[in-house]
Amino acid sequence: MKKILVLVLALVMALSAVSALADITIVQNKVEIDAALQEYAAAYSAETGKNVKVITAGGSSDYNTALKAEFASGKEPDIFVIEGPTGYELYKDKIADMTGAEWTQYTAAAYMDGDKVVGFPVAVEGYGMAYNKDILDKAGIDPATLTNVDAYAAAFEKLDSMKDELGLDAVVSMVAGTAPGMTWVTGLHNFNVYLSVGLDRNDTSIIDQVLEGKVDEDRFHAYCEYVALIFKYSDPEMLLNGTQDMQLAAFANGKTAFYHQGNWMDPNIVALGVEFPIAYAPHAFLHEDTDGILVNAPSWYVVNQNAGNAEEAIEFLNALATTEAGHDYMVNKAAMVPAFTNVTLQPATPLSKSVMEWNAAGKTYSWQQYKLPDGFGMGTLGAIYELLASGAIDEPTFEQMMKDAIATIPTL
């Protein structure tokens, strides 16, 4: 009987010990940092005794759908990602106030609701038109001249005429397909070229106009012509069926001169062993010069105040921002540009290095795409980009369909 009691007590104590451990769940949207974040979470769990589980969706799978499924499952995440006002409005009743948390003193990029700090900036990210400098050098093209659409048109035409000589399959590595889940590249990030390029970072006039269902006719026409130019010099098969990995592989293998992606792809570039020099040129879609790339804190970790582990979740975020291990994870393991002033490490990876150089020069434009209604960029606009990519419509029809879609925004 004593043995049974001892076993029962031992079992109860073991179960109590397990239940005492916080089980923090993170749902995040950056597939390219999944391995690094999983490794960091495991090390954090081992050090603190607080189990951290990472669930990743993004890239070619829809993060927002996955997040909604997690909430619907009955086991709500403790930390998840929002990408701007639309995401915040969807979940603001669940999001904890982190005002006064240790990490907040080291950044100016927190997501704010009035005076409340509600979002931890995942990183500072940027994108432009990434280029293979070796290929441009062979073609006699100076990337510093790519600051207006006329320079791009001439460069694309020249590279296209030299494809055999340069070993290219296409000039630009671009994706636009709905089935592979790549409409975020077009309907969000590329559309933001129209919303922000050439404008002061505090100038919201174009996104404000779009949210009223209107466009600037001349500017929008120039933008649509730029989209058509990129698609003209892209591989049609890649445009429609390419995944994020396929898009990078074409560029990494020297089969394209340009690559339409952001510095979040640096871990993948490193993993592929790319050795040629890479940097960013602007998405210069206007005839006048616009010498800058698109840089912002694109997403924020928020804490779910209803999940039961808010204090532990905030401690996890504090560790990211204030410890050597957290800094090492952000810069060296995840190849990100941190949004925190106390991080002294410098990225060695090419796209993040280029982002930091443009940022240091003060040549950046903001991200306004996440002010669009939920699903509008990827769903409504993304489908129209795909029609242009497939050849089902021409540029004037694309322009009109885009304007017609934008006109519906006030009714959404």
C-alpha positions in Angstrom: 0.0 0.0 0.0 2.9 2.3 0.9 4.4 1.7 -2.5 1.2 2.5 -4.3 0.9 5.8 -2.3 4.5 6.7 -3.1 3.9 6.1 -6.8 0.6 8.1 -6.7 2.4 11.0 -4.9 5.3 10.9 -7.4 2.9 10.9 -10.3 0.9 13.8 -8.8 4.1 15.8 -8.2 5.3 15.1 -11.7 2.0 16.2 -13.2 2.1 19.3 -11.1 5.6 20.1 -12.2 4.6 19.8 -15.8 1.5 21.9 -15.4 3.5 24.6 -13.6 5.6 25.1 -16.8 4.2 27.8 -19.0 3.4 26.5 -22.5 3.8 29.6 -24.7 2.6 29.3 -28.3 3.8 31.6 -31.0 2.1 31.8 -34.4 4.3 33.7 -36.9 4.4 34.4 -40.6 8.0 34.3 -41.7 8.9 30.8 -43.1 12.4 32.0 -43.8 13.2 32.4 -40.1 11.3 29.3 -38.9 14.4 27.1 -38.3 16.2 30.0 -36.5 13.2 30.8 -34.3 12.6 27.1 -33.5 16.2 26.8 -32.4 16.0 30.0 -30.3 12.7 28.9 -28.7 14.2 25.5 -27.8 17.2 27.2 -26.2 15.0 29.6 -24.3 12.8 26.7 -23.1 15.8 24.8 -21.9 17.2 27.8 -20.0 14.0 29.1 -18.5 11.9 25.9 -18.1 9.1 27.7 -20.0 8.1 25.6 -23.0 7.8 27.6 -26.2 6.1 26.2 -29.3 6.4 27.9 -32.7 3.8 27.5 -35.4 4.8 29.0 -38.8 2.7 29.8 -41.8 3.5 32.2 -44.6 5.4 32.2 -47.9 3.3 29.9 -50.1 0.7 29.3 -47.3 -1.7 32.0 -46.0 -0.7 33.1 -42.6 -4.0 34.9 -41.9 -6.0 31.7 -42.6 -3.7 29.7 -40.4 -4.0 32.2 -37.5 -7.8 32.2 -37.7 -7.7 28.4 -37.6 -5.6 28.5 -34.4 -8.1 30.9 -32.7 -11.0 28.7 -33.9 -9.3 25.6 -32.5 -10.1 26.6 -28.9 -6.4 26.9 -28.0 -5.5 30.5 -28.6 -1.9 31.5 -29.3 0.0 33.5 -26.7 2.0 35.5 -29.2 1.0 36.2 -32.8 1.8 38.6 -35.6 -0.1 41.6 -36.9 0.9 43.4 -40.1 -0.7 46.8 -39.5 -4.0 48.5 -38.8 -6.2 45.8 -40.5 -4.7 43.0 -38.4 -4.8 45.1 -35.2 -8.5 46.0 -35.7 -9.3 42.3 -36.2 -7.7 41.3 -32.9 -7.5 44.4 -30.7 -9.9 43.1 -28.1 -7.4 40.3 -27.4 -4.2 42.2 -27.6 -2.4 43.1 -24.3 -1.0 46.5 -23.4 2.8 46.2 -23.1 3.4 49.8 -22.1 6.4 49.8 -19.7 7.8 46.4 -20.8 11.6 46.4 -20.7 11.9 46.1 -24.5 10.0 49.3 -25.2 12.8 51.6 -24.1 15.0 50.4 -27.0 12.8 51.1 -30.0 10.9 53.8 -31.8 9.1 51.2 -34.0 6.6 49.7 -31.6 3.0 49.5 -32.7 1.0 52.0 -30.9 -2.7 52.4 -30.0 -2.7 56.0 -28.9 -0.3 56.1 -25.9 -0.4 52.3 -25.5 2.4 50.1 -26.7 0.8 47.0 -28.2 3.2 45.6 -30.7 6.8 44.4 -30.6 8.6 45.1 -34.0 9.8 41.8 -35.4 12.4 43.6 -37.5 13.1 46.4 -39.9 12.6 45.1 -43.4 13.1 46.5 -46.8 12.7 45.7 -50.5 13.6 47.1 -53.8 14.7 45.4 -57.0 17.5 43.1 -55.9 20.2 42.7 -58.6 23.1 40.4 -59.4 26.0 42.9 -59.8 28.1 40.5 -61.8 25.5 40.2 -64.5 24.9 44.0 -64.6 28.6 44.6 -64.8 28.9 42.2 -67.8 26.1 44.0 -69.5 27.6 47.4 -68.8 24.7 48.6 -66.6 25.4 50.8 -63.6 22.8 50.0 -60.9 23.2 53.5 -59.5 21.5 54.8 -62.7 18.3 52.8 -62.0 16.4 55.6 -60.4 13.6 56.1 -63.0 11.5 53.9 -65.3 13.2 55.0 -68.5 16.5 53.7 -67.1 14.8 50.4 -66.2 13.2 50.0 -69.6 16.6 50.5 -71.3 18.3 48.1 -68.9 15.7 45.4 -69.2 15.8 45.6 -73.0 19.6 45.4 -73.1 19.7 42.4 -70.7 16.9 40.7 -72.7 19.0 41.0 -75.9 22.0 39.5 -74.1 20.2 36.6 -72.5 22.1 33.9 -74.3 25.4 35.6 -73.7 24.7 36.1 -70.0 23.0 32.7 -69.5 19.7 34.1 -68.5 16.3 32.5 -68.6 14.6 35.9 -68.0 15.6 39.4 -66.9 13.5 39.4 -63.7 12.6 36.7 -61.2 9.0 37.6 -60.3 5.9 35.6 -59.1 2.2 36.5 -59.2 0.3 33.2 -59.0 -2.8 32.6 -56.9 -2.4 28.9 -56.7 1.2 29.0 -55.3 0.1 31.6 -52.8 2.2 34.4 -54.1 -0.3 37.3 -54.4 1.2 39.0 -51.4 4.2 39.8 -53.6 2.0 41.6 -56.1 -1.2 42.8 -54.3 0.7 44.0 -51.2 4.4 44.6 -51.7 4.4 45.6 -55.4 1.2 47.6 -54.9 2.9 49.6 -52.2 5.3 50.9 -54.9 2.3 52.9 -56.1 1.3 53.9 -52.5 4.7 55.1 -51.3 7.6 55.5 -53.8 8.7 59.1 -54.2 6.7 60.3 -51.2 7.9 61.6 -47.8 7.6 58.9 -45.2 4.8 60.8 -43.4 2.9 61.5 -46.7 -0.2 59.3 -46.7 -2.0 61.1 -49.5 -2.0 58.2 -51.9 -3.1 55.5 -49.5 -5.7 57.9 -48.1 -7.0 58.4 -51.7 -7.1 54.7 -52.3 -9.1 54.1 -49.1 -11.6 56.6 -50.5 -11.8 54.5 -53.7 -9.8 56.8 -55.9 -6.4 56.9 -57.6 -4.1 59.6 -58.9 -4.6 59.1 -62.6 -1.2 60.0 -63.9 0.7 58.3 -61.1 -1.5 55.2 -61.3 -1.0 54.9 -65.1 2.8 55.1 -64.7 2.6 52.4 -62.0 0.5 50.0 -64.2 3.0 50.5 -67.0 5.8 49.6 -64.6 4.0 46.4 -63.6 3.5 45.5 -67.2 7.2 46.2 -67.9 8.3 43.8 -65.1 5.9 41.1 -66.3 7.1 41.5 -69.9 10.7 40.6 -68.9 9.8 37.8 -66.4 9.5 34.1 -67.1 5.7 33.5 -67.8 5.8 30.1 -66.2 7.5 31.5 -63.1 5.0 34.3 -62.9 2.0 32.0 -62.8 3.3 28.9 -61.1 6.5 29.9 -59.3 6.8 29.5 -55.5 8.9 31.6 -53.3 11.7 28.9 -53.3 11.5 28.6 -57.1 11.7 32.4 -57.5 14.8 32.6 -55.4 16.4 29.6 -57.1 16.2 31.2 -60.5 18.0 34.3 -59.2 20.5 32.4 -57.0 21.5 30.2 -60.0 22.3 33.2 -62.1 19.3 32.7 -64.4 17.9 36.2 -63.8 19.5 39.6 -63.3 16.9 40.9 -60.9 14.8 39.6 -58.1 11.6 41.1 -56.7 11.8 40.2 -53.0 12.8 41.6 -49.7 15.7 41.1 -47.2 13.6 38.5 -45.4 15.0 36.1 -48.0 18.6 36.5 -46.7 18.6 33.2 -44.7 17.6 31.3 -47.9 20.2 33.1 -49.9 22.9 32.1 -47.4 21.6 28.5 -47.3 22.0 28.3 -51.1 25.6 29.4 -50.9 25.2 32.4 -53.2 28.5 34.1 -53.8 27.9 36.9 -56.3 27.4 40.4 -55.0 23.7 41.4 -54.4 22.2 44.8 -53.5 19.0 46.8 -54.0 18.1 49.3 -56.7 14.8 51.3 -56.2 11.4 50.4 -57.6 11.6 53.5 -59.7 8.3 53.5 -61.6 8.2 57.2 -62.4 9.9 59.2 -65.1 11.4 61.5 -62.5 14.1 60.1 -60.2 13.0 58.3 -57.0 16.2 57.2 -55.3 15.1 55.1 -52.4 13.8 51.7 -51.3 10.8 50.6 -49.2 11.8 50.2 -45.6 9.6 49.7 -42.5 8.8 47.6 -39.5 6.4 45.3 -41.4 5.0 43.2 -38.7 4.7 43.1 -34.9 4.5 40.4 -32.3 1.4 41.0 -30.1 0.5 39.3 -26.8 -2.9 37.6 -26.3 -4.2 38.8 -23.0 -6.8 36.1 -23.0 -4.6 33.1 -23.4 -3.3 32.9 -19.8 0.4 33.4 -20.3 0.6 37.1 -21.0 3.3 37.7 -18.4 5.5 34.9 -19.7 5.0 36.0 -23.3 6.2 39.5 -22.5 9.2 38.0 -20.7 10.0 36.1 -23.9 9.9 39.3 -26.0 12.0 41.1 -23.4 14.7 38.4 -23.8 14.6 38.8 -27.6 15.4 42.5 -27.3 17.7 42.6 -24.3 19.9 39.5 -24.3 23.0 38.5 -26.2 21.2 35.3 -27.3 18.3 37.3 -28.6 20.5 39.7 -30.5 22.5 36.8 -31.9 19.3 35.1 -33.0 17.9 38.3 -34.8 21.1 39.3 -36.6 23.2 36.2 -37.1 20.7 33.3 -37.1 17.6 34.9 -38.6 19.6 37.5 -40.7 17.2 40.3 -39.8 17.8 44.0 -39.3 16.7 44.6 -35.6 14.5 47.5 -34.8 16.3 48.0 -31.4 18.9 50.6 -30.6 20.7 48.4 -28.1 21.7 45.8 -30.7 25.2 46.5 -31.8 25.7 43.5 -34.2 25.8 44.2 -37.9 24.3 41.9 -40.5 26.7 40.2 -42.9 24.0 39.0 -45.3 23.6 40.9 -48.6 20.0 42.1 -48.7 19.9 43.2 -45.0 23.3 44.9 -45.5 21.8 46.8 -48.4 18.7 47.8 -46.5 20.9 49.2 -43.7 22.9 51.2 -46.2 19.8 52.7 -47.8 18.4 53.4 -44.3 21.5 55.0 -43.0 21.5 57.3 -46.1 18.0 58.3 -45.3 16.7 57.1 -48.7 13.6 55.1 -47.8 9.9 55.1 -48.4 7.3 53.8 -46.1 5.0 50.8 -46.2 1.3 51.6 -46.5 -0.1 48.4 -48.0 -1.3 47.0 -44.7 -3.8 49.8 -44.4 -5.8 48.1 -47.1 -9.0 46.2 -46.1 -8.4 42.6 -44.9 -7.9 40.4 -47.9 -8.2 43.1 -50.5 -4.5 43.2 -51.6 -3.8 39.5 -51.8 -7.3 38.5 -52.8 -9.0 41.2 -54.9 -5.9 42.9 -56.4 -3.8 39.7 -56.5 -6.2 38.0 -58.9 -6.0 41.0 -61.3 -2.2 40.9 -61.3 -2.5 37.2 -62.2 -4.7 38.0 -65.2 -2.1 40.4 -66.5 0.7 37.8 -65.9 -1.2 35.1 -67.8 -1.8 37.3 -70.8 -5.6 37.1 -70.4 -5.7 40.9 -70.2 -3.5 43.8 -71.5 -2.1 46.7 -69.6 -5.0 49.1 -70.2 -7.5 46.5 -69.1 -5.4 45.8 -66.0 -5.3 49.5 -65.2 -9.1 49.8 -65.5 -9.8 46.6 -63.5 -7.5 47.8 -60.8 -9.3 51.1 -60.6 -12.7 49.5 -60.6 -11.6 47.2 -57.7 -10.2 50.2 -55.7 -13.5 52.0 -56.2 -15.2 49.3 -54.2 -13.1 49.9 -51.1 -15.5 52.4 -49.4 -18.3 49.7 -49.5 -16.2 47.0 -48.0 
